[in-house]
Amino acid sequence: MGEHTEKNAQGSAGGGVGSEAAQVPQPSVPTETNEATQQPRENTTGQGSRRAEKKSPSVDWSAIRERAVGLLAGIVRWAGLIFALILVGHIIFVIGEANPDNSIVSWAADWSEGLALGFHDLFQPTDPKLSVLINYGIAAIFWLVVSSIVAKVIRRVGGGSV
């Protein structure tokens, strides 16, 4: 009776030669799918990777064009925003009577002269602060509007979404 119990213990632990040996899982061979038929195919290299396939990398040119168009439109929008911020900074410095000898104030004044285009003397009220507020404020709004329009045109011409 002791031997019978010992054989049952070996059989249940996988040591017997019965039907349990047939149920032991075998290591599987890595498979890849054939993209054309979506059927699994066996990996003949045994490496489990796609290095054995020598496919030329496919380039999605429409996605690249879309990203480039989006990048260019974003740069145009940011440039318009930065130009408007420089003009608004100049307005704040003039109205707040900032020290004109300060390097930041003089830098903003120098850049504002160029960025104001033809707007710096569009209106000529008697108060110089009001003149700066109106004229440079219009120039700042101009840069925001124009950069937005140009960015939309770039997206439309480039085929991207609006």
C-alpha positions in Angstrom: 0.0 0.0 0.0 2.9 2.3 0.6 4.2 1.8 -3.0 0.9 2.6 -4.5 0.7 5.9 -2.6 4.3 6.7 -3.7 3.4 6.1 -7.4 0.3 8.3 -7.1 2.5 11.1 -5.6 5.0 10.8 -8.4 2.2 10.8 -11.1 0.6 13.9 -9.7 3.9 15.7 -9.5 4.6 15.0 -13.2 7.1 12.2 -12.6 4.9 9.5 -14.0 4.8 8.3 -17.6 1.0 8.6 -17.9 -1.2 11.1 -19.6 0.2 14.0 -17.6 3.4 14.1 -19.5 1.5 14.8 -22.7 -0.1 17.9 -21.0 3.2 19.6 -20.2 3.3 22.8 -22.2 6.0 23.0 -24.8 7.8 26.3 -25.5 6.1 28.1 -28.4 7.9 29.3 -31.4 7.6 33.1 -31.8 5.3 34.0 -34.7 4.9 37.2 -36.8 1.9 38.1 -38.9 2.0 38.5 -42.6 0.7 42.0 -43.1 -0.7 41.2 -46.5 -2.9 38.3 -45.4 -3.0 38.9 -41.6 -2.1 35.2 -41.1 0.5 34.2 -38.5 3.8 32.9 -39.9 6.6 31.3 -38.0 9.8 33.1 -37.3 12.5 31.1 -39.0 15.3 32.9 -37.4 14.4 31.9 -33.9 15.3 35.4 -32.7 11.7 36.6 -32.0 12.3 39.9 -33.7 11.7 41.5 -37.1 15.4 42.0 -37.8 15.3 39.1 -40.3 12.8 41.1 -42.5 14.6 43.6 -44.8 11.7 46.0 -45.4 12.4 49.5 -46.7 11.0 52.0 -44.2 7.9 53.5 -45.5 7.7 57.3 -45.2 4.4 58.9 -44.7 5.0 62.1 -46.6 1.6 63.5 -46.0 2.1 63.3 -42.2 5.5 65.0 -42.6 4.0 67.8 -44.7 1.2 68.2 -42.2 3.7 68.5 -39.3 5.9 71.0 -41.2 2.9 73.1 -42.2 1.7 73.1 -38.6 5.1 74.0 -37.3 5.5 76.9 -39.8 2.0 78.2 -38.9 2.8 77.9 -35.2 6.1 79.9 -35.7 4.2 82.6 -37.5 1.6 82.8 -34.7 4.3 82.9 -32.0 6.3 85.6 -33.9 3.1 87.8 -34.1 2.5 87.3 -30.4 6.1 88.2 -29.5 5.9 91.3 -31.6 2.7 92.4 -30.0 4.1 91.7 -26.5 7.1 93.9 -27.3 4.8 96.7 -28.4 2.6 96.3 -25.3 5.7 96.4 -23.1 6.8 99.7 -24.8 3.3 101.1 -24.1 3.5 100.1 -20.4 7.0 101.6 -20.1 5.9 104.9 -21.6 2.6 105.2 -19.7 4.3 104.1 -16.5 7.1 106.5 -17.0 9.9 103.9 -16.8 13.5 105.0 -16.8 14.5 105.5 -20.5 18.1 104.8 -19.7 17.3 101.2 -18.5 18.5 98.6 -21.0 15.2 96.8 -21.1 13.2 100.0 -21.7 15.6 101.2 -24.4 15.6 97.8 -26.1 11.7 97.7 -26.1 11.7 101.3 -27.5 14.2 100.4 -30.3 12.3 97.3 -31.3 8.9 99.1 -31.1 10.0 101.7 -33.6 10.6 99.0 -36.2 7.6 96.9 -35.3 5.1 99.8 -35.3 5.6 100.0 -39.1 3.5 103.0 -40.2 1.4 103.1 -37.1 3.8 105.1 -34.8 2.4 108.5 -36.0 -1.0 107.5 -37.3 -2.9 109.5 -34.8 -1.3 112.7 -33.1 -3.2 113.6 -30.0 -1.7 116.3 -27.8 -0.9 113.9 -24.9 2.2 111.9 -25.9 1.2 109.0 -23.6 -2.2 108.8 -25.4 -0.4 108.9 -28.7 1.8 105.9 -27.8 -1.2 104.0 -26.4 -3.3 104.4 -29.5 -0.6 104.1 -32.2 1.4 101.3 -30.7 -1.7 99.6 -29.5 -3.1 99.5 -33.0 0.3 98.1 -34.2 0.1 95.3 -31.5 -3.4 94.4 -32.7 -2.2 94.5 -36.3 0.5 91.9 -35.5 -1.9 89.6 -33.8 -4.5 89.8 -36.6 -2.0 89.5 -39.4 -0.1 86.6 -37.9 -3.4 84.8 -37.3 -4.5 85.3 -40.9 -1.1 84.3 -42.3 -1.1 81.1 -40.1 -4.5 80.1 -41.4 -3.4 80.7 -45.0 -0.4 78.6 -44.5 -2.5 75.8 -43.1 -5.0 76.0 -45.9 -2.4 76.1 -48.6 -0.4 73.4 -47.0 -3.4 71.1 -46.8 -3.6 70.9 -43.0 -6.7 71.5 -40.9 -7.8 75.0 -40.0 
